[in-house]
């Protein structure tokens, strides 16, 4: 397993808090190797380093003695060591302690956002803070300069930077960032038989060995280009976080996974497919349905059904080929809807700004 989603969210938030709000930020990371893939300038051998205004510190046991800040954020149920919690309690002015939760569109989130939880032994209160899709939650991470970067983007320039040829008429350009998926062979076969060219851009990652096997190859490596019928698969170097938005902007359809890329796909204003992190007993499908209900409410019944059927097929790894034609036919509708959805999300404010405002109210 990798932790790109968790570190991706934490790094985005840390950069925004430091760069846009002028805060001193210390980011504790227990897996610097995963972080390095997203932050190429990170030195995995250095226990403490400063990058883009953020102090990145290796989380090791025992935790080095340090003074807790005015705000302590425990991301994704990651509990601080007991020694650190006790240091928080010894402060004359107790820190604002935030439990930053995973993103969910489920209704119960609305009743839990910003709820306090008293420590069972110490004079400390933790508040739950939920990202979300309306103004009853904390919103989603979106940098202040996002729209400016988006407007300045050149798709042709991006293709040239990757050594891609100029787009051909009717081409479907797809990015594929996914967990392993039993439906992958069906999808690639649909694209192989397509009546139009399909170019699939695959950043280095855990799905690559499966794609190689489906294509009848021993392995795939960065720079490889494989053609099968109408399908061209191009393997990209792992895309650092700063350039991932550009990949999403350049493509006609984006397959994303986890949380961070899921959010970025919505800001990209392109059709997308979400591979939600699988959980035992298919508990993740309730979260998938909650988002589909919210997202699909703005679509006509035909488009909403095609979207739901394909997302379910992809997440179950079954009947992908059967669901693809209707979904593919709906892509123009989804492309037009994507900007409306993005604008609706922006009305809820940015997660970093909402978090800062809440913490200030508690200090």
C-alpha positions, 0 to 999 in steps of 0.5 A: 500500500502507499499513502499518497492520498494522506500525505497529499492532503497534508502537504497541500494544507501545510503549504496553504497555511504557510504560504497564504495565511503566513502561519508557522507550520510544522508537518510531522511525517512518518513515511518520507519515502512516499512524501518524496514522490510528491515533493521531489526536493524532500531529502528522505535522510534529513530528519528536519528540513524546510520546504516552501515555508513548511518545517517537515519533521520525521515522525520517529519513536520516541518523538523528539521533545518539542513545544506544541503549537497554538494549533495541533491538527491530527489528520485522518485519525492519526493520534499524537504520542501520549508524551506530546498530548501531555505537553499540550495539556501542560501549556497555560493556553491549551492548543486548539486541537483539530481532528481533520477527518476523511472526506465524505458526502454522507449526511451524518458528517453535517451533524459531526462537523466541529463537534467537541470531544473532551479528553478522558483524562486531561484538560484538552478538547478536540474538535472534529473538522470535516471536509465536505461539499457544502457550507455546512462542512469545512469545504475542500482544499483549493489554493488562492491562485488556482484559477490563475494557473488554470487560465494560463495553462496550455494543453499543447505546451503540456503535451510537448513537455511530455513528448506527446504528439499533437492531439488528433481529431476525435482522440480521447485523452485519458489519465489513469491513476488507480488502485488495482482493478479487476475490471481493467482488462475489460476497459482496455479492451473497450479502448482497443476496439474503439472507433476513435483513438484513445491515448491513456496516460499512466503515471508510474504507480501500483496499477502499472504491473496489472496493465503490463499483464493485460497487454501481455508484457513482462513489465512497463516502465516510464517512457514506454509507449504501447499500441493495441488497436485504437489504444495507445498506452503511455507511461509517465514518470510519477507526477509530482503534486505541483504538476498533477493539476496540469495532467488533469487539465490536459485530459478529456477524462480522468480516473482518480483514486483516494481523496487528494486526486478525487478533489483535484479532479473536481477542480479540473472541470473535466469528467472523471471516475473515482476509484474509492479506497476499498474497505472491508464488507464494501463499506466504501460503497455507501460513501460512493453512493452518497457522493453520486447522489449529491453530484448526480442531482444536477444531471438529467436522469440518463446522464446520472444513471450512466455515471452511476452505473460506470462508477459502480462497475469500476469500483466493483471491478465487474461489468465495466465493458457493459457500462462503458458505452453509455458512460462514454456517450455521456462524456460531453454532458459531464464535461459541460456540467463539470464547471457548474459543479466546481463553481458550486463547491467554491461557494462553500469556501476553501478548507484551509481558510475555513479551518483558520477562521475556526481556530481563531474563534477558539483561541 
